[in-house]
């Protein structure tokens, strides 16, 4: 009997808590749209876009051609001037390219010896040095960069000479 009272109370509570809500009326269906009429301006805009892209590409190619022609004319005029400057032993103010940035090219002569590896900058016998095997086993890069910093100059000024030397050292130690 107690259970029946609980069931009836639960049913009454549910009935009070969830009043029935009237369903929203269905929206009237939209009238049919003429897709062909809407598609025509889209197709026209797409064609105009393709035409504009093609025209822009042609203009870009024409501009590249103009620049290439001007560079060729400049180089043809510059070559005899540079040669005349060299013959007169006068510095040429038209360095061109990366001429001002590039450090002196160096080639490292590397030879495996009993105590380590003998390293020399080609053409500069006073730079000969033997890098001990212990230093190379610790770090080939550190050994290479310490040598190039002493012999060639700091990395900021001469570039990645230590990287070139470390590659040669690895090849010799294989």
Backbone as a printed PyTorch tensor [residue, N CA C, xyz], in Angstrom:
tensor([[[  0.8190,  -1.1850,   0.0000],
         [  0.0000,   0.0000,   0.0000],
         [  0.8660,   1.2520,   0.0000]],

        [[  1.9350,   1.2410,   0.7510],
         [  2.8350,   2.3840,   0.7940],
         [  3.4570,   2.6120,  -0.5780]],

        [[  3.7150,   1.5150,  -1.2590],
         [  4.3210,   1.6190,  -2.5600],
         [  3.3320,   2.2400,  -3.5550]],

        [[  2.1190,   1.9230,  -3.4680],
         [  1.0970,   2.4520,  -4.3720],
         [  0.9640,   3.9540,  -4.1780]],

        [[  1.0600,   4.4440,  -2.9050],
         [  0.9690,   5.8810,  -2.6610],
         [  2.1570,   6.6090,  -3.2760]],

        [[  3.3670,   6.0000,  -3.1740],
         [  4.5580,   6.6230,  -3.7430],
         [  4.4170,   6.7220,  -5.2550]],

        [[  3.9240,   5.6490,  -5.8700],
         [  3.7730,   5.6480,  -7.3270],
         [  2.8040,   6.7330,  -7.7780]],

        [[  1.7310,   6.9160,  -7.0290],
         [  0.7460,   7.9210,  -7.4200],
         [  1.3160,   9.3280,  -7.2150]],

        [[  2.1200,   9.5110,  -6.1670],
         [  2.7340,  10.8230,  -5.9380],
         [  3.7400,  11.1390,  -7.0430]],

        [[  4.4890,  10.1490,  -7.4860],
         [  5.4770,  10.3450,  -8.5370],
         [  4.7740,  10.7120,  -9.8290]],

        [[  3.6650,  10.0230, -10.1020],
         [  2.9220,  10.3090, -11.3300],
         [  2.3650,  11.7240, -11.2940]],

        [[  1.8620,  12.1490, -10.1100],
         [  1.3230,  13.4990,  -9.9970],
         [  2.4300,  14.5360, -10.1730]],

        [[  3.6270,  14.2890,  -9.6220],
         [  4.7400,  15.2240,  -9.7230],
         [  5.1920,  15.3590, -11.1720]],

        [[  5.2330,  14.2290, -11.8780],
         [  5.6250,  14.2670, -13.2820],
         [  4.6070,  15.0460, -14.0920]],

        [[  3.3600,  14.8370, -13.7620],
         [  2.3110,  15.5240, -14.5000],
         [  2.3860,  17.0270, -14.2580]],

        [[  2.7480,  17.4370, -13.0390],
         [  2.8320,  18.8540, -12.7250],
         [  4.0870,  19.4890, -13.3510]],

        [[  5.1930,  18.7370, -13.3840],
         [  6.4600,  19.2840, -13.8510],
         [  6.5040,  19.4340, -15.3700]],

        [[  5.8900,  18.5640, -16.0800],
         [  6.0130,  18.5860, -17.5240],
         [  4.6620,  18.8580, -18.1660]],

        [[  4.3010,  20.1290, -18.2060],
         [  3.0470,  20.4170, -18.8910],
         [  3.2560,  20.2530, -20.3960]],

        [[  2.2260,  19.8790, -21.0620],
         [  2.3180,  19.6600, -22.4930],
         [  2.4450,  20.9980, -23.1940]],

        [[  3.4150,  21.0300, -24.1040],
         [  3.6650,  22.2440, -24.8640],
         [  3.0740,  22.0350, -26.2510]],

        [[  2.4260,  23.0450, -26.7210],
         [  1.8400,  22.9480, -28.0430],
         [  2.9530,  22.9410, -29.0780]],

        [[  2.8430,  22.0880, -30.0710],
         [  3.8630,  21.9950, -31.1140],
         [  3.8010,  23.2390, -31.9830]],

        [[  5.0020,  23.6660, -32.3880],
         [  5.0780,  24.8520, -33.2510],
         [  4.4880,  24.4960, -34.6050]],

        [[  3.7890,  25.4360, -35.1780],
         [  3.2190,  25.1360, -36.4880],
         [  4.3430,  24.9940, -37.5200]],

        [[  4.1270,  24.1210, -38.4830],
         [  5.1350,  23.8870, -39.5240],
         [  5.2900,  25.1390, -40.3670]],

        [[  6.5550,  25.4040, -40.7040],
         [  6.8350,  26.5700, -41.5390],
         [  6.3430,  26.2720, -42.9410]],

        [[  5.8120,  27.2660, -43.5560],
         [  5.3740,  27.0130, -44.9250],
         [  6.5980,  26.8200, -45.8170]],

        [[  6.5070,  25.9120, -46.7230],
         [  7.6350,  25.6130, -47.6150],
         [  7.8980,  26.8030, -48.5160]],

        [[  9.1930,  27.0490, -48.7520],
         [  9.5800,  28.1740, -49.5990],
         [  9.1730,  27.8670, -51.0310]],

        [[  8.8360,  28.8830, -51.7280],
         [  8.4610,  28.6420, -53.1180],
         [  9.6850,  28.1570, -53.8940]],

        [[  9.5190,  27.3490, -54.8940],
         [ 10.6610,  26.8290, -55.6550],
         [ 11.4510,  27.9780, -56.2800]],

        [[ 12.7890,  27.8180, -56.2390],
         [ 13.6970,  28.8460, -56.7490],
         [ 14.2130,  28.4040, -58.1110]],

        [[ 14.3600,  29.3470, -58.9850],
         [ 14.8930,  29.0550, -60.3090],
         [ 16.4180,  29.0470, -60.2220]],

        [[ 17.0150,  27.8430, -60.1390],
         [ 18.4680,  27.7010, -59.9810],
         [ 19.2220,  28.1740, -61.2220]],

        [[ 18.6480,  27.9770, -62.3580],
         [ 19.3180,  28.4000, -63.5870],
         [ 19.5180,  29.9140, -63.6220]],

        [[ 18.5450,  30.6430, -63.1230],
         [ 18.6530,  32.1060, -63.1020],
         [ 19.7580,  32.5520, -62.1440]],

        [[ 19.9360,  31.8210, -61.0290],
         [ 20.9890,  32.1620, -60.0700],
         [ 22.3640,  31.6790, -60.5400]],

        [[ 22.4060,  30.6030, -61.2910],
         [ 23.6610,  30.0300, -61.7400],
         [ 24.3300,  30.9160, -62.7990]],

        [[ 23.5700,  31.5770, -63.6160],
         [ 24.1110,  32.3830, -64.7080],
         [ 25.0720,  33.4690, -64.2070]],

        [[ 24.7290,  34.2870, -63.1660],
         [ 25.6970,  35.2850, -62.6850],
         [ 26.9450,  34.6510, -62.0570]],

        [[ 26.7820,  33.4740, -61.4380],
         [ 27.9380,  32.7940, -60.8390],
         [ 28.8950,  32.3540, -61.9380]],

        [[ 28.3660,  31.7850, -63.0040],
         [ 29.2050,  31.3630, -64.1200],
         [ 29.9210,  32.5550, -64.7550]],

        [[ 29.2110,  33.6650, -64.9110],
         [ 29.8150,  34.8650, -65.4810],
         [ 30.9430,  35.3910, -64.5990]],

        [[ 30.7350,  35.3930, -63.2790],
         [ 31.7630,  35.8600, -62.3430],
         [ 32.9730,  34.9340, -62.3590]],

        [[ 32.7070,  33.6350, -62.4870],
         [ 33.8000,  32.6620, -62.5360],
         [ 34.6390,  32.8770, -63.7990]],

        [[ 34.0020,  33.1290, -64.9100],
         [ 34.7110,  33.3820, -66.1650],
         [ 35.5280,  34.6780, -66.0630]],

        [[ 34.9480,  35.7040, -65.4500],
         [ 35.6630,  36.9750, -65.2870],
         [ 36.8930,  36.7910, -64.3990]],

        [[ 36.7650,  35.9800, -63.3530],
         [ 37.8940,  35.7020, -62.4660],
         [ 39.0000,  34.9670, -63.2220]],

        [[ 38.6490,  33.9640, -63.9850],
         [ 39.6430,  33.2120, -64.7540],
         [ 40.3540,  34.1210, -65.7510]],

        [[ 39.6080,  35.0050, -66.3930],
         [ 40.2020,  35.9430, -67.3480],
         [ 41.1710,  36.8890, -66.6440]],

        [[ 40.7720,  37.3830, -65.4760],
         [ 41.6370,  38.2950, -64.7230],
         [ 42.9140,  37.5860, -64.2650]],

        [[ 42.7990,  36.3360, -63.8210],
         [ 43.9850,  35.5890, -63.3950],
         [ 44.9320,  35.3580, -64.5720]],

        [[ 44.3820,  35.0250, -65.7340],
         [ 45.2100,  34.8120, -66.9230],
         [ 45.9270,  36.0970, -67.3180]],

        [[ 45.1940,  37.1970, -67.3000],
         [ 45.7800,  38.4880, -67.6520],
         [ 46.8830,  38.8800, -66.6670]],

        [[ 46.6530,  38.6340, -65.3820],
         [ 47.6650,  38.9440, -64.3650],
         [ 48.9130,  38.0950, -64.5750]],

        [[ 48.7330,  36.8270, -64.9160],
         [ 49.8700,  35.9430, -65.1660],
         [ 50.6750,  36.4410, -66.3680]],

        [[ 49.9860,  36.8490, -67.4300],
         [ 50.6680,  37.3610, -68.6170],
         [ 51.4530,  38.6290, -68.2980]],

        [[ 50.8630,  39.5160, -67.4980],
         [ 51.5590,  40.7500, -67.1140],
         [ 52.7940,  40.4440, -66.2740]],

        [[ 52.6800,  39.4680, -65.3820],
         [ 53.8150,  39.0750, -64.5390],
         [ 54.9510,  38.5460, -65.4070]],

        [[ 54.6060,  37.6930, -66.3710],
         [ 55.6350,  37.1490, -67.2610],
         [ 56.2880,  38.2660, -68.0900]],

        [[ 55.4870,  39.2170, -68.5430],
         [ 56.0260,  40.3360, -69.3120],
         [ 56.9840,  41.1570, -68.4530]],

        [[ 56.6130,  41.3780, -67.1740],
         [ 57.4780,  42.1360, -66.2590],
         [ 58.7890,  41.3910, -66.0170]],

        [[ 58.7190,  40.0870, -65.8540],
         [ 59.9480,  39.3020, -65.6660],
         [ 60.8510,  39.4130, -66.8860]],

        [[ 60.2480,  39.3870, -68.0610],
         [ 61.0270,  39.5280, -69.2890],
         [ 61.7140,  40.8770, -69.3740]],

        [[ 60.9980,  41.9290, -68.9710],
         [ 61.5860,  43.2730, -68.9670],
         [ 62.7740,  43.3450, -68.0120]],

        [[ 62.6120,  42.7810, -66.8270],
         [ 63.6960,  42.7990, -65.8310],
         [ 64.8860,  41.9920, -66.3450]],

        [[ 64.6340,  40.8340, -66.9420],
         [ 65.7250,  40.0050, -67.4560],
         [ 66.4860,  40.7430, -68.5510]],

        [[ 65.7680,  41.4340, -69.4260],
         [ 66.4270,  42.2040, -70.4820],
         [ 67.2770,  43.3320, -69.9170]],

        [[ 66.7450,  44.0150, -68.9120],
         [ 67.4990,  45.1180, -68.2950],
         [ 68.7420,  44.5860, -67.5880]],

        [[ 68.6380,  43.4280, -66.9310],
         [ 69.8090,  42.8430, -66.2650],
         [ 70.8770,  42.4830, -67.2820]],

        [[ 70.4450,  41.9110, -68.3990],
         [ 71.4130,  41.5230, -69.4330],
         [ 72.1390,  42.7460, -69.9670]],

        [[ 71.4190,  43.8130, -70.2320],
         [ 72.0270,  45.0560, -70.7170],
         [ 73.0070,  45.6110, -69.6790]],

        [[ 72.6160,  45.5700, -68.4090],
         [ 73.4720,  46.0580, -67.3270],
         [ 74.7690,  45.2580, -67.2670]],

        [[ 74.6580,  43.9230, -67.3280],
         [ 75.8570,  43.0890, -67.2460],
         [ 76.7640,  43.2790, -68.4610]],

        [[ 76.1540,  43.4780, -69.6340],
         [ 76.9770,  43.7280, -70.8280],
         [ 77.7470,  45.0430, -70.7050]],

        [[ 77.1340,  46.0360, -70.1090],
         [ 77.8130,  47.3210, -69.9190],
         [ 78.8250,  47.2600, -68.7780]],

        [[ 78.5590,  46.4520, -67.7690],
         [ 79.4070,  46.3850, -66.5810],
         [ 80.7050,  45.6230, -66.8120]],

        [[ 80.6660,  44.5900, -67.6210],
         [ 81.8440,  43.7340, -67.8080],
         [ 83.0690,  44.5160, -68.2900]],

        [[ 82.9820,  45.3020, -69.3450],
         [ 84.1990,  46.0280, -69.7650],
         [ 84.6510,  47.0570, -68.7290]],

        [[ 83.7150,  47.6350, -67.9990],
         [ 84.0850,  48.6110, -66.9650],
         [ 84.8650,  47.9260, -65.8490]],

        [[ 84.4040,  46.7670, -65.4130],
         [ 85.1220,  46.0330, -64.3620],
         [ 86.5190,  45.6550, -64.8090]],

        [[ 86.6400,  45.1770, -66.0600],
         [ 87.9530,  44.7950, -66.5700],
         [ 88.8880,  45.9980, -66.6140]],

        [[ 88.3690,  47.1390, -67.0050],
         [ 89.1870,  48.3560, -67.0370],
         [ 89.6220,  48.7470, -65.6230]],

        [[ 88.7270,  48.5960, -64.6590],
         [ 89.0850,  48.9000, -63.2570],
         [ 90.1820,  47.9690, -62.7710]],

        [[ 90.0950,  46.6760, -63.1170],
         [ 91.1200,  45.7180, -62.6940],
         [ 92.4790,  46.0600, -63.3150]],

        [[ 92.4710,  46.4010, -64.5980],
         [ 93.7290,  46.7430, -65.2750],
         [ 94.3470,  48.0030, -64.6840]],

        [[ 93.4960,  48.9600, -64.3120],
         [ 93.9810,  50.2020, -63.7190],
         [ 94.2700,  50.0490, -62.2290]],

        [[ 93.9740,  48.8480, -61.6980],
         [ 94.1560,  48.5450, -60.2690],
         [ 93.4170,  49.5440, -59.3930]],

        [[ 92.1840,  49.8050, -59.7990],
         [ 91.2850,  50.7010, -59.0790],
         [ 90.0930,  49.8670, -58.6200]],

        [[ 89.6500,  50.0390, -57.3760],
         [ 88.4820,  49.2570, -56.9440],
         [ 87.2250,  49.6680, -57.7160]],

        [[ 86.4580,  48.6980, -58.0950],
         [ 85.2310,  48.9300, -58.8590],
         [ 84.0780,  49.1580, -57.8900]],

        [[ 83.3510,  50.2600, -58.0660],
         [ 82.2430,  50.5570, -57.1490],
         [ 81.0210,  49.6840, -57.4240]],

        [[ 81.0020,  49.0070, -58.5620],
         [ 79.8850,  48.1110, -58.8810],
         [ 80.3090,  46.6840, -58.5660]],

        [[ 80.1710,  46.2910, -57.3120],
         [ 80.5750,  44.9520, -56.9020],
         [ 79.6920,  43.8970, -57.5350]],

        [[ 78.3750,  44.1320, -57.5110],
         [ 77.4510,  43.1750, -58.0980],
         [ 77.3340,  41.9180, -57.2720]],

        [[ 76.1740,  41.3080, -57.2770],
         [ 75.9570,  40.0480, -56.5660],
         [ 76.2870,  40.1560, -55.0990]],

        [[ 76.9530,  39.1210, -54.5970],
         [ 77.3030,  39.0700, -53.1860],
         [ 78.7870,  39.3730, -52.9770]],

        [[ 79.4170,  40.0030, -53.9090],
         [ 80.8560,  40.2300, -53.8430],
         [ 81.3340,  40.8390, -52.5410]],

        [[ 80.6070,  41.7740, -51.9790],
         [ 81.0230,  42.4270, -50.7500],
         [ 80.8350,  41.5650, -49.5180]],

        [[ 79.9460,  40.5880, -49.5820],
         [ 79.6400,  39.7650, -48.4100],
         [ 80.5200,  38.5330, -48.2820]],

        [[ 81.0790,  38.0670, -49.3630],
         [ 81.7220,  36.7680, -49.3790],
         [ 83.1190,  36.8590, -48.7830]],

        [[ 83.4060,  35.9440, -47.8600],
         [ 84.7420,  35.8970, -47.2630],
         [ 85.6700,  35.0910, -48.1770]],

        [[ 86.9410,  35.1540, -47.8700],
         [ 87.9480,  34.4480, -48.6570],
         [ 87.6830,  32.9450, -48.6290]],

        [[ 87.8280,  32.3170, -49.7970],
         [ 87.6220,  30.8730, -49.8700],
         [ 88.8440,  30.1730, -49.2870]],

        [[ 88.5970,  29.1770, -48.4530],
         [ 89.6920,  28.3960, -47.8920],
         [ 89.4210,  26.9210, -48.1240]],

        [[ 90.5020,  26.1750, -48.3010],
         [ 90.4160,  24.7250, -48.4330],
         [ 91.2840,  24.1330, -47.3340]],

        [[ 90.7170,  23.1660, -46.6390],
         [ 91.4320,  22.5550, -45.5320],
         [ 92.0850,  21.2670, -45.9980]],

        [[ 93.3880,  21.1310, -45.7030],
         [ 94.0910,  19.8780, -45.9410],
         [ 94.0700,  19.1060, -44.6380]],

        [[ 93.4960,  17.9230, -44.6590],
         [ 93.3020,  17.1310, -43.4520],
         [ 93.9780,  15.7850, -43.6480]],

        [[ 94.7780,  15.3840, -42.6460],
         [ 95.5170,  14.1290, -42.7470],
         [ 95.5410,  13.4620, -41.3800]],

        [[ 95.2180,  12.1820, -41.3610],
         [ 95.2230,  11.4360, -40.1010],
         [ 96.6680,  11.0770, -39.7510]],

        [[ 97.0600,  11.4020, -38.5030],
         [ 98.4030,  11.0750, -38.0130],
         [ 98.2630,  10.2640, -36.7330]],

        [[ 99.4100,   9.8740, -36.1670],
         [ 99.4130,   8.9950, -34.9980],
         [ 98.6870,   9.5910, -33.7900]],

        [[ 98.9100,  10.8730, -33.5040],
         [ 98.3570,  11.4880, -32.2900],
         [ 96.9970,  12.1430, -32.5030]],

        [[ 96.5550,  12.2640, -33.7450],
         [ 95.2860,  12.9270, -34.0140],
         [ 95.1120,  13.1870, -35.4950]],

        [[ 94.7300,  14.4120, -35.8230],
         [ 94.5350,  14.7820, -37.2220],
         [ 95.2620,  16.0980, -37.4850]],

        [[ 96.1050,  16.1060, -38.5340],
         [ 96.8230,  17.3180, -38.9070],
         [ 95.9250,  18.1200, -39.8480]],

        [[ 95.7390,  19.4010, -39.5140],
         [ 94.8810,  20.2840, -40.2990],
         [ 95.7080,  21.4910, -40.7230]],

        [[ 95.5680,  21.8720, -41.9980],
         [ 96.2510,  23.0410, -42.5340],
         [ 95.3230,  23.7220, -43.5240]],

        [[ 95.3780,  25.0470, -43.5560],
         [ 94.6740,  25.7830, -44.5970],
         [ 95.5810,  25.7490, -45.8130]],

        [[ 95.0320,  25.3050, -46.9540],
         [ 95.8290,  25.1620, -48.1730],
         [ 96.4330,  26.5130, -48.5700]],

        [[ 97.7540,  26.4790, -48.8050],
         [ 98.4520,  27.7000, -49.2010],
         [ 98.9710,  28.5110, -48.0320]],

        [[ 98.6980,  28.0850, -46.8100],
         [ 99.1710,  28.8000, -45.6200],
         [ 99.8090,  27.7920, -44.6650]],

        [[101.0800,  27.4840, -44.8630],
         [101.7310,  26.4640, -44.0360],
         [101.8370,  26.8430, -42.5570]],

        [[101.7860,  28.1250, -42.2480],
         [101.8780,  28.5450, -40.8450],
         [100.6230,  28.1910, -40.0470]],

        [[ 99.5760,  27.7160, -40.7090],
         [ 98.3310,  27.3570, -40.0020],
         [ 98.2730,  25.8810, -39.6290]],

        [[ 99.3580,  25.1510, -39.8660],
         [ 99.3520,  23.7130, -39.5730],
         [ 99.2190,  23.4720, -38.0740]],

        [[ 98.3650,  22.5100, -37.7510],
         [ 98.1120,  22.1850, -36.3420],
         [ 97.6240,  20.7430, -36.2670]],

        [[ 97.9750,  20.0360, -35.1840],
         [ 97.4740,  18.6760, -34.9710],
         [ 96.3980,  18.7500, -33.9000]],

        [[ 95.2130,  18.3230, -34.2740],
         [ 94.1040,  18.2870, -33.3070],
         [ 94.1350,  16.9040, -32.6620]],

        [[ 94.2780,  16.8340, -31.3340],
         [ 94.3900,  15.5390, -30.6660],
         [ 93.1130,  14.7090, -30.8010]],

        [[ 93.2990,  13.3760, -30.8030],
         [ 92.1580,  12.4620, -30.9210],
         [ 91.1740,  12.6340, -29.7770]],

        [[ 91.6710,  12.9410, -28.5730],
         [ 90.7820,  13.1210, -27.4220],
         [ 89.7970,  14.2620, -27.6800]],

        [[ 90.2860,  15.3560, -28.2540],
         [ 89.4160,  16.4970, -28.5530],
         [ 88.4040,  16.1270, -29.6300]],

        [[ 88.8280,  15.3320, -30.6010],
         [ 87.9200,  14.9290, -31.6760],
         [ 86.8560,  13.9500, -31.1830]],

        [[ 87.2530,  13.0680, -30.2570],
         [ 86.2640,  12.1260, -29.7140],
         [ 85.2380,  12.8410, -28.8520]],

        [[ 85.6730,  13.9050, -28.1860],
         [ 84.7490,  14.6800, -27.3570],
         [ 83.7180,  15.3740, -28.2470]],

        [[ 84.1780,  16.1210, -29.2610],
         [ 83.2700,  16.7830, -30.1870],
         [ 84.0470,  17.2590, -31.4050]],

        [[ 83.6980,  16.6920, -32.5380],
         [ 84.3600,  17.0860, -33.7830],
         [ 84.0230,  18.5410, -34.1020]],

        [[ 82.7700,  18.9150, -33.9110],
         [ 82.3570,  20.2910, -34.2210],
         [ 83.0930,  21.3180, -33.3710]],

        [[ 83.1930,  21.0620, -32.0650],
         [ 83.8890,  22.0120, -31.1900],
         [ 85.3470,  22.1620, -31.6070]],

        [[ 85.9850,  21.0400, -31.9180],
         [ 87.3880,  21.0950, -32.3360],
         [ 87.5200,  21.8700, -33.6490]],

        [[ 86.6420,  21.6150, -34.5940],
         [ 86.7110,  22.2910, -35.8950],
         [ 86.4670,  23.7890, -35.7440]],

        [[ 85.4440,  24.1580, -34.9890],
         [ 85.1370,  25.5810, -34.8360],
         [ 86.2040,  26.3170, -34.0320]],

        [[ 86.8200,  25.6690, -33.0470],
         [ 87.8810,  26.3590, -32.3050],
         [ 89.0790,  26.6040, -33.2250]],

        [[ 89.3950,  25.6400, -34.0890],
         [ 90.4990,  25.8270, -35.0440],
         [ 90.1810,  26.9540, -36.0200]],

        [[ 88.9910,  26.9350, -36.6260],
         [ 88.6640,  27.9630, -37.6270],
         [ 88.5370,  29.3440, -36.9910]],

        [[ 88.0820,  29.4190, -35.7510],
         [ 88.0190,  30.7210, -35.0800],
         [ 89.4230,  31.2970, -34.8780]],

        [[ 90.3960,  30.4330, -34.5490],
         [ 91.7700,  30.8970, -34.3570],
         [ 92.4350,  31.2690, -35.6860]],

        [[ 92.2450,  30.4360, -36.6940],
         [ 92.9850,  30.5890, -37.9450],
         [ 92.2920,  31.5430, -38.9280]],

        [[ 90.9870,  31.3750, -39.1190],
         [ 90.2660,  32.1550, -40.1470],
         [ 89.6300,  33.4190, -39.5910]],

        [[ 89.1750,  33.3600, -38.3550],
         [ 88.4880,  34.4920, -37.7640],
         [ 87.1550,  34.0480, -37.1730]],

        [[ 86.4500,  34.9740, -36.5420],
         [ 85.1840,  34.6120, -35.9000],
         [ 84.1130,  34.2090, -36.9290]],

        [[ 83.2380,  33.3320, -36.5030],
         [ 82.1940,  32.7810, -37.3670],
         [ 81.3020,  33.8640, -37.9660]],

        [[ 81.0580,  34.9310, -37.2150],
         [ 80.1890,  36.0080, -37.6910],
         [ 80.7660,  36.6970, -38.9320]],

        [[ 82.0990,  36.7100, -39.0450],
         [ 82.7360,  37.4020, -40.1670],
         [ 83.0620,  36.4720, -41.3340]],

        [[ 83.4650,  35.2330, -41.0420],
         [ 83.9420,  34.3520, -42.1140],
         [ 82.9220,  33.3140, -42.5500]],

        [[ 81.8430,  33.1670, -41.8400],
         [ 80.8240,  32.1960, -42.2410],
         [ 81.0700,  30.8250, -41.6430]],

        [[ 80.5860,  29.8070, -42.3220],
         [ 80.5770,  28.4530, -41.7760],
         [ 81.8100,  27.6460, -42.1770]],

        [[ 82.9720,  28.1990, -41.9660],
         [ 84.2010,  27.4700, -42.2870],
         [ 84.3650,  26.2620, -41.3740]],

        [[ 83.9270,  26.3940, -40.1220],
         [ 84.0190,  25.2720, -39.1780],
         [ 83.1740,  24.0920, -39.6180]],

        [[ 82.0450,  24.3550, -40.2420],
         [ 81.1970,  23.2710, -40.7490],
         [ 81.9020,  22.5030, -41.8520]],

        [[ 82.5940,  23.2310, -42.7250],
         [ 83.3440,  22.5680, -43.8030],
         [ 84.4510,  21.7010, -43.2250]],

        [[ 85.1610,  22.2500, -42.2390],
         [ 86.2520,  21.4890, -41.6290],
         [ 85.7200,  20.2710, -40.8810]],

        [[ 84.6140,  20.4130, -40.1700],
         [ 84.0850,  19.2630, -39.4230],
         [ 83.6600,  18.1440, -40.3690]],

        [[ 83.1410,  18.4780, -41.5410],
         [ 82.7900,  17.4450, -42.5280],
         [ 84.0340,  16.7160, -43.0190]],

        [[ 85.1170,  17.4710, -43.2560],
         [ 86.3690,  16.8370, -43.6870],
         [ 86.9340,  15.9450, -42.5880]],

        [[ 86.8580,  16.4050, -41.3530],
         [ 87.3660,  15.5960, -40.2270],
         [ 86.5860,  14.2940, -40.1060]],

        [[ 85.2810,  14.3560, -40.2400],
         [ 84.4550,  13.1350, -40.1730],
         [ 84.8460,  12.1470, -41.2750]],

        [[ 85.0890,  12.6690, -42.4570],
         [ 85.4590,  11.8000, -43.5800],
         [ 86.7980,  11.0980, -43.3280]],

        [[ 87.7430,  11.8160, -42.7340],
         [ 89.0570,  11.2390, -42.4550],
         [ 88.9830,  10.2070, -41.3300]],

        [[ 88.1240,  10.4360, -40.3630],
         [ 88.0540,   9.5530, -39.1880],
         [ 87.2350,   8.2840, -39.4170]],

        [[ 86.5910,   8.1640, -40.5530],
         [ 85.7820,   6.9550, -40.8090],
         [ 86.6310,   5.7360, -40.9450]]])
